[in-house]
Amino acid sequence: MARDPMLPLRLKMMEQGYTQKQLCSEIGCCEGYFVQRIMCRRDWKLGDVYKICDTLNIPMEQIADYFPRRWKA
């Protein structure tokens, strides 16, 4: 089974006590937008990455740990 590249972000959300709906509200996006990105179907916008990092207290130097580059098999 393939590893979920967004697992670190999902775990951080749980650790910080955020549901998907709450985080969407916090960063100002709809859940459909968020789902497309957390499922790796679309790329994140840099501004949204920064908002999520600020909200979840993710240090800027750890962005790549939570938002890995997309790759094609």
URTATA-V595246 format. One record per helix or strand of 3 or more residues. SS is the DSSP state (2 for helix, 1 for strand). FROM is the first residue (numbers start at 0). TO is the last residue. If there is no record, write none. Layout:
ss;from;to
SS;FROM;TO
SS;FROM;TO
This chain:
ss;from;to
2;6;14
2;19;26
2;30;37
2;45;55
2;59;65
